[in-house]
Amino acid sequence: MTRDEAKKRIEKLRKEINRYRYAYHVLDKELISPEALDSLKKELFDLEHRFPEFVTSDSPTQRVEGKPLKAFKKVPHERPMISFDDSFSEEDMRAWLSRLENFLGGDLKTIHRSLGEKPYGKSHPPLLYCELKIDGLAIELTYEQGVLVQGSTRGNGLVGEDVTQNLKTIEAIPLNLLPPNEVAENLRKLGVDPALYTLNPKRLVVRGEAFITRKEFERISKEQVEKGERAYANPRNIAAGSIRQLDPKITASRKLDSFQYALFTDLGQRFHEEEHLLLKAFGFKTNPHNRGADSLEEAFRFRDSWVRKRNEIPYEIDGTVVLVNSNEIFDRAGVAGKAPRGAMAYKFSPKEATTKVLDIVVQVGRTGVLTPVAVMEPVQVGGVTITHATLHNDDEVNRLDLRVGDTVIVSRAGDVIPQVVEVLKKLRTGREKPFKMPAFCPVDGGRVVKIGALSKCTNPDCGAKHKESLYHFVSRAAFDIRGLGPKILDKFLDEGLIADAADIFSLKEGDIEALPRFGEKSAENIVREVDEKKKITLPRFLYALGILHVGEETAIALGGAIFNFQFSILKPTDVLKRFQKLSVEDLQNIQDIGPIVAKSIYDWFRGGKNLKLLEKLEKAGVQIELSKLHTASRKLQGEVFVLTGTLSSMSRDEAKDKIRELGGDVSESVSSKTAYVVAGENPGSKLEKAKKLGMRILNEEEFKKLVG
């Protein structure tokens, strides 16, 4: 991306994010899902890091939330209620740690150790602290002389909303702090020396999260529907709406819950983990699942374990928060934009995300139906990284008004394949290109007609021939990709993952895993096997291309005559260039190649669709090996064999290999050049022709004696 393109993209992202955030935080309207909004914010965050000269003070990355609602008294916060930057991958988290250490001027572990050990029940306080990220509403609680005097929302981070009466209805929020003697006893039970702290503060400020359980969410949503009103979108919306009710009775009826996670009064604590222990000792409800971690790897394991266990707890979480445990280091790191440098939210993979459409390709299915497929910048949705999404038909493309270059929202829930659900048209630059369904089939050039919502090739054999060519391409005598059987190839065709054989080598694990009934392991196995088969011998490669009349033996003859099996590696376009130099007459001079076969080969290497296929195979990393055929001896030098029927002691391929090892050649047809016809059980017409021509016929035992 150029500097000018980045500047324009950043400006558009800021404008749209501000519009969505205002609707969400001020008007309580959700124009796009929070996950899609997070995805846009992450893109802006990354662009501003790449192009820091475009960071402005009014950027969404430089502030916290929207404006407080007019219905509530405004409450200034003593210290800004800032939020965290989001990350969605281990790579993002490592980049965060690298930026932090660069700012601090050294290795985090070394700096942590240099502070000296100040145990609070642990001889070695952990480097990091990991918390579950509750999907609720951030709140601040202020106690004076042990009594709750004020509760507020985050608001814009500097000024919030006074919702004290509503927060008092939440049973998990204490109206009074425990007396000092009970706090001290609680600390001792937690293995902490109470003498280290002030236990009777005149003023205590804590922060946490108000939320609603799934069970309560379902109950309230059901009541809404029974009243004929619209159901709530998610538990967070109910929590936010409940806290902002002008009538506390409504808030009380919602049965909200709350965890506290930060202490903003200095009681002598030096580590964030201590704050959780002190909060618990004072009588606050804290999340029992939060843990310390001595490395990012431990933090990753914590997060990954909760990806699996998130449904075992009664409330919604959308990721974890990883903080520097030392308060001194955390404060030294300061704030960058709207977020502290010393913490990062490591979110779960969203069910919706935004990405850009790089291309719209047309895939031809087994029945000849043409399906448009979006090729996208890689994006993680629903736990997998995807690059393709089906668009179903051109009616759907028109309904979405989708163009190449658009920014889109991609959704995936459960086993549903990825879908483009919305186009963010206000992010367009004017360079986007409309899509038009082709008038002629990209597979065989047949005219395309529209039947209902479907576009279909008029050649009745089109789809069937297309899938058979793919079956042939991966067969044992060709690329030998055994993990891609007909059923799997059919599925890939139907879902738009592949349009031709070259697309097989560009498959991504996430695209496969996103399909119904395909797990992570099966996706890994397929991609690994495909990658291992990118290198292939020349005869197998020529056979795999599916050139009319070119079987295994003809492919071997072609390869040997044209390239002489030199020790080398070729690219697919090298093969193309060599064949394009040959005339039909040149090809006819090769053993076993007559005028019909020669013309077929000649035409294939001049077909536009075939040239594109070879170019795509090369781009996908396919390499062709040229290696001299190993011969054990020259015993059968110049002798041509024809095999017919089934051999009981070896396969036909093993018999062919044995002949070639001894210097002989194998032909598919009986001719005057044939020296031997090997007849197994149930031989075909080749045997009768050999008898008429008076050729030498070998049974299986005679053949075995001949080849040793």
N, C-alpha and C positions, 0 to 999 in steps of 0.2 A: 504494500500500500504506500503510495506517495504521500509526501507531507501535505499537499493540497487536498488529496482525497481524505486523509485522516482528519484534517480540520473541518471539512464539510460533514463527515460522518459524526464527529464529536458534537458539532452544533445541533444536528438533527436528533441525536440520541438524547442530549440534554433537554431539548424542547419536549420530546415525547415522554421521557421519564418524569419530568415535572408535571406534565398533564395527567399522567396516570397516578402519580403519588398524591396530587391535590385531590383528585376524585376519591382516592382510597382513604386518605387520612382525614380529610376535612369534610367531604360530602358523604362518606361511608358508602361509596359506590365502587364496585370492582369492574373496571373496564376490560382488563385482562387478568389472568391468574397471577397470584403473587410469584409463582415459579417463573412465569414468562417475564415478569418485571425484574426479578432477580437476574435472569439471564441477560437482559438489556443492560442492567447496572454493572454486571460483571464485564461485559464487552466495553462499556465506557471506562471502567476502572483500568482495564488492561491497555486500552488506547492511550489514556492519560499518562500511564507509566511509560509507554513507548515514546510519547510525544509530550513531555512535561511542559513544553513552552505554551501549550494550549490550555493548561489548567487555569481556571478562573475561580474567583471566590464564590460565585453564585452557582457553581456546578453541583449537581446532585451528590457528587462524591464528597463534597466539602461541607455538607450539613446533615442534620439528623432526620427530622421528620417534618410533617406539615404544620399548619397553624392550629392553635387550640380553638376548639369550638366556642362560639360567642356565648353559649348558654351557661358556661361555667366561669367562676372567678379565676383570674389568671394567677399563677403561682410561680415566682422565679426560683430556679434551682440554685443552691449554693455553689455547686459544681455542675458543669454541663452533663446532661444525660446523653452520652454519645453511644452510638451503636457500632457494630463490628462490620468490617469488610468480609465478603463472602468468598469462599473457595470451594471448588467442586472436585478436586483431584489431589493426589499426593504431590504431583508436580507443582500445583498452585501452593500447597503448604510449604514445600521446600523452598520455593521462590520467596515466600513470606519470611521464613527464617533467615535466608540469605540477605534480604533487604534489612532485616532487623539487626543482624550482626554487622553489616556494613555501617549502619547508622551508629551502633554502639562502639564500633572500632575494634571488635575482637570476637572470639569464639564465646558463645553464650554460656557453655559449661564452665569455661575458664573464669569468666566474670562471676558466675554464680558461686563458684568455689572460693573466689577471692574475698567474698563478703564475710567469710567465716561462718562457722556453724552456730546457729542460735536455736537449739532444739526447743520444740513445743510439744514434746511427746514423741518426736521422731529424731533419731540421731542425725539423719541426713534428709533434710527437706527435699522433696522432688523438684526437678528442674521446671516442670510444667504442671498445669492443673487442667483436667478435662471435665467438662460439664455437659449434660444433656441440654440441647437447645430447645426449650419449651416453645411450642407454637401458641403464644398467648399475647398479653399486653404488658409492656414494661411499666412498673410502678415505683414510686418512692414513698417511704414511710418515715415520718419524723416523730420522735418521742421526746417529751420534756418531763423531767422528774419521773421518768418511768411510765408516762401515760401517752397514748397515741393522740397527737394533737393535729396532725395533718397527713393526708394521703393525696398523692397527685400522679397524673399521667406524665409521660415524657414530653408531649407537646412538640415544640420545635427544638427541644434539647436544652434551651435556655429558659423558656417559660412554658409551664405545663398547665393542666387544668385541676382545680381543686375538686376532688371526688371523695373527700374524706368519709362522708356519710355512707356512700355506696360501698367503699372498701371495708367499713366497719361491719357490713353484713356478711363478710367472708369469714367463716369459722377458723380458717387456718391462720388468719392474721390476729395476733394477740393485741388486745386493747391496752394491756399493761405488761410491762417487763417483769420477769421474775425478780424477787429480792436478791441482793448480793450474796447472801449465804447459800441460797439454792443454786445460783449461777456457779459459785465456787465448787459446790458439791458435784454439779453436773460436769464441770471441767475435770475434776479429779477422776470421775468415772470414765471420761474420755481419754485419760492418761496424760492430762495437761496440768501444769503447775499454775494454779489460779493467782499466785503471787506475781506473775509476770504482767498482769493486766489491771486496768481500771475497771472495776465491776459495778460502780454506781455513778455512771456519767449523768451530768445534768441534761445533756442533749445527745440524742443518738439518731443518726440518719442511716437507713438501710434501703437497699434496692432489691427488687425481685420481679416476679412475673405472676400475673393473674391469668388463670386459664380455666377451661371447662373440660370435664371428662367426656369421653366418647359416649358413654351411657346417657349422660345428661343432655348431650347434644342431640342424640336420637329422640329423647323424650320431648324436648322443646320443638324440634323440627316436626315431629308427629302432630303436636298440638297446633302448630302453625298451619299445617296442611288441612287438619280437621276444621279449622276456622275459615278455610278457603283462601288463606294467605300464602304467599310464596315461601318455600322452605329456605332456610339459611344455607349459604354456600359452604361454610366450614366452621369448626369450633372456634377458631380465632375471631371470626366475625361476631359470633354470639358473645364472646368474652368482652370484646371491645364495645359492642353495643350495650351490653349490660352495665359495664362500668360507667357509661355515659348517660345512663337513664336519669332523668330529673327526679323520678320517684324512686327512692331507695327500696320500696316494697317490691318493685319489679326486679331490682338487682337481687334482693334476698331470695326471690322465688326461683332464681336461676341456679342457685347452689354452686357458686364458683369456688375454686380452690386456688392456692397460692404457694409458691416456693420463694424463699429469699436467698440471694446468692452473693450479695456484696455488702460490705460494711464501710460506710463513708465517714465514720468518726474514729479518730485515733485513740485506741484503747491500749496501745502497746504492741499491736500485731505487726509482724514483719513479712508475713507470707499470706498469699491468698487462701491457701488451705486452712490457715489459722482462722480466717474470717468465717469459714463455714463451721468450724468447731465452736467459735464464740457465738455465732448466731443460734446454733442449736442449744448452747448452754443458756442463752437468754430467753429461750422459749419459742424461737421461730421454727417454722417447718422448713427443713432443707431437703434437697434431693439426696436420698441415700445412695444413689448409683454413681455420683460424681467421684472421680479418682485422680490421684497424682500420677505423673508419668515422667520418667527420666530421659526420654528421647522422643523424637517424632515418630519413630517406629512403634513405640508403645501407644502413642496417641492414635496412630492409624489403627492399631488392633482394637483399641477402645471403640473408636468410631465404627469399624467394620462389624464388631460384635453386636452393636445396636442396630445396624442395618437389618440383621437377622432377627433380633429380639424386640424390635420396636412395637410389635403388636401384642407383646406380653404385658405391657404396662397400660393403665387405663386412660392415658392422655396422649395427645399428639406431640411428637417431636419431629423436627425437620432437619436434624443434624446434631453436631456437637460444637462446643466452643473450646478452643485451646488457648490458655493464657500462660504468660510467664509467671511462675509462682512467686518470685521475689517481688515485693511491692516497690523496693528501691529501684530495681532494674526496670520494672514496669513504668514507674514515674519518670525515670531518666529517659526512657524511650519516647515519651511524650505522645503527641497526637499528630497524625498526618491526615489532613482533610477533616472528615467527619468521624474517623475511627482511630482508636489507640494503636500504636505500632506494636505493642506488646501482646496483642490478642488477635485471633482470627476465627471466624465461624467456618467450620468444615462441614458443609451441608451434604445431606444425602442427595443422591441423583434425583433430579426433579422429574415429574411425570410430564411436564411441559418445559420447553426451552425455545429460545430463538436462534435462528441460524440464517445463512444466506443460500439461496438457490443458485448454483453455479451453472446448471444446464437442465433442460428437460429432454429426455431421450424417449424414444418409442420402442417398446418391447413387443414382440409378437409371440403370443401364447400358443398352446397346443392345438387350439381350435381355429387359429388364424385371426383371433381378436387382437387388435392393436391397443396397447395400454400405455399412456404417458407416465413416466416415472421421473420424480425430482431427484437430481444429483446435487447433494448439499455439502457445505463445509461440515466436517465432522463435528457432531454435537452429542453430548451425553444426555440420554433421556431414559428414564425408567431403569437405570442401572447398566445400560449398554451404550456404546458409542456407535452411532448410526451415520450413514452417508447417503442412504436412499430412502425414499418414501413414495409409495404408489399414489397416483393421482386419479386412479380409476378410469376416467374417460374424459373426453374434451369438454363435456358439459360441466364436469366438476371444475376443470381448469377455468372455464368461463365464469362459473359461479363465484369462484374465489378471486377472479380477475388476476390470476397469477402470471407473473412474467419472469423470465430469466434475469437474475440479478436482484430479485426482491428479497427483503427480510421477512421471514415467516415464523409463525409459532408452530412447532411440531409437538404432537402429543402422543403419548403411549401409556396405556394403563393395562396392567395385568398382562395377558397373553395377546393383546390386540397389537397388530402390526402398526408401525409408526404411521401417523397421518398428519398431513398439513391441514391445520384447522383454521388458520387465519393469516392474511397478508397484512403487514404493517405498512400501509400505502403512504403514510406521511413520512416514511424514511426513504422514499424513492429519490433518486438523483436525476432522473430523466434519461438515463442510459439503459434502463431496463428494456428487454426485448419481448414482445408478445409471442405466444406459442400458437402454432397452427398445425393441426393434424395433417400428415402428408397425404397427398392424393394417390400415391402409389406405395405399395408395400415395401418396406426396407429389406425384407428377406428375399423376395423373388420378383419384385417389380410389378406384381399384379395390382389391378385397380382396386382402390379402397372404397367401400360403400358403407353407409351408416344404416344400421338396423336398430331402431329404438335409440338407446343411449350409447350403443356399442358401435365402434368402427371396425370393419372386418375386411380381410383380404378376400377378393372374389375367387382366387384359386382354391378350390376345395381341399387340395393336398398340401397347401402352404404350411399350416401349423404342424401337421404330422411330419412333413419332411424336415422341418426346422428342428423338431425335437429329436428325430432320428439322427440328424447330423451331429447333434450334441452327444447322443449316446455313443456314436461311432468315435467321436473325438476323445472321449475318456476311456474307451475300451482297452482291453489288456494288450492288444497288438499296437495300440496307439500310445496315448499318454499314460495309460494304466493307472488311472485315479480311481481306486476301488471303493473309496468312501463316497463317491458320487454315483449312486445307482439311479435308475430311471425315475423312481418315485421322488428322490431328492431333487433331481434336475427338473422334474415337472413342477415341483413346489417353487423352486427358484424362478422358473419361467413365469408361473402364474402370479407370483408376488413382485415381479419386475426386478429381481436382483441381477439377472443376466439377460442380455439381449443377443449375445453371440458367444462363441467359444472363448474369445479373449477375455470376456468379463469374468470367467471362472478364476483367472489369476489375479483379479483385483478385488475378490471377495474379502470383506472385513468381518472379524469375529462378531462384532456388535450387530451387523446387518443380519447375520444368520441367527444369532441368539434371540433377536427381536421377533423372529417368526414363531408362531404357535408350535409347541411340542419340540422345540429345539433348545436344549440347555447350553450352559456355558461350556461344558466338557465336549459335547458333540461339535459345537462351533469351533473350539480350539483344535480338535482332531481334524476336521475338514480343512481348515486353513493351513494347518501344519503339513498335511499330506499334499495339498495343492502346491505349497511352497517347495516341498521336496521334489516335485515332479516338473519343476520349471526347466530342468536340464534334461534333454532328450536326444537320442541318436537320430541321425539324418533319415534313415529309412522309416523309423517310427513316425517322425515328424511329417514326412511326405505322405505316409499312409493316413495319418490323423486328419489331414486337410480335406479328406473326402472327395478327391478329384475323381470324376467319373471314369470307370474302367481301370483305376490304379489300385491294385491289391497289394498285399504284403510283398510278393515276389517282384512285382513291377517296381515298387518303391525301392527295394534293395538294388535292383538292376539300375535304376535311375541314379541313385546315390553313388554307386560304384563307378558308373561310366562318366558322370559329370564332375564329381569331386575327388574320385580316386582315394577316398577314405584317408586323407592326410591327417596327421595329428594336429588338430586345431579346434577352435570354437567359432561357430558362425552365429550371426544374428539372422532373424527371419528375413530382413530386407536384403541380406547378402545372398540368400537363396533366390529371392525374387529377381535381383539384378542378373544373376547367372542364367536363370531360365529365360528371362526376357531377351537374352542375346541369342537364344537358340531358335532356329526355324523349325517348321514341321519336318522338313527333310532331315535336319540334324537329329531330331528325336527319333525318327524312324530307323536310323542307323544303329540304335541301341538294341541289344538282344531282347527279344520277346515283345518289342513295341512295334505294332503295325500302324497303318495310316489312321485308323479310327482313334486309337489310344493316343497317338502323337498329337492329333488335332485337339483332343480333349484337354491334354496337358497344356498345349500352346494357348488355348482359349482361357483356361483357368487363370494363368498367370498374367492375363491382360484384362481380367474383369475388375471393374472399379471397386465392387464390394469386397472382393478377395484381397485387393491391394490394401484396403483399409484394415482388414482383419490382420494381415501380416504386420502392419505398422502398430496396431494395438497390442499384438502378441509381444512385439519387441519392447514397447513401452512398459508392458507388464512384467518384463524381466525374463522372458523365455529365451533360453540359449540352446544351440544345437551342437552336439558333439560330433566331430569327425574323427573316428579312430580306426586304425587298420584292423581288419578282421583277423583274429588269431586262427592260424591253421596248424593242426597237430602234425600234418604231413601233406604231401602233394599227391597222395594216392589216387584221389578222384579228380585230379586237375582236368578241367574241360568237360567233365561228364555232367549231363543234365538229367535231373530226376523229376518225375511227376509222382505225387502221392495221391492215392484214392482209397476211400474206406477208412475204417478205424483200426488202429494198432492196439494190441492188448497190453504190451509191455512198456510202451512209452507214448507220450502225446505226439501229435503231429509237429508241434513246435520243437520238441526235443529231437525228433527225427531230422527236421530241417537243419537244426543247429549242428547235428553230427555230420551231415553231408557237407555243410560249409566248412567245418573244422578240417575236413580232409581235402578241401580245395574244390569241391563240387559245387554245382549250381542247382537251384530248385525252380521249376516253372509251374505255373498254374494250369497250363494246357499242353496237350500232346501235339507234337509237331515233328517234322523231319529231324530236328536237332536233339530230340529226346533220346537218351541212351538207355534209361531204365524206367519202368513203371512199377512202383511199389504198391501192391494190392493188399489191403487189410480186409477186415470183415465188412460186409455190405458195400462193396465197391460200386462206383457210379459208372456213367457212360464212358468215362475215360478209359476204363479197362477194355470195353468192347472196341473202341477206336484203336487202342494199342494192339489188340489181337489182329484186327484187320490189316494194320500196317506191318505186322510181323515183328514187333518190337520185343525186346527181352523183358519178361515180367517176373518180378521177384515177390515171393510171399514173405511174411514177417520174419521167419527163421532165416531165410536166404539173405534178406537185407541185413539182419543182425550180424551174420557171419561176414558179410562184405565190409561192413563198417567197423567190425571188431568189437 
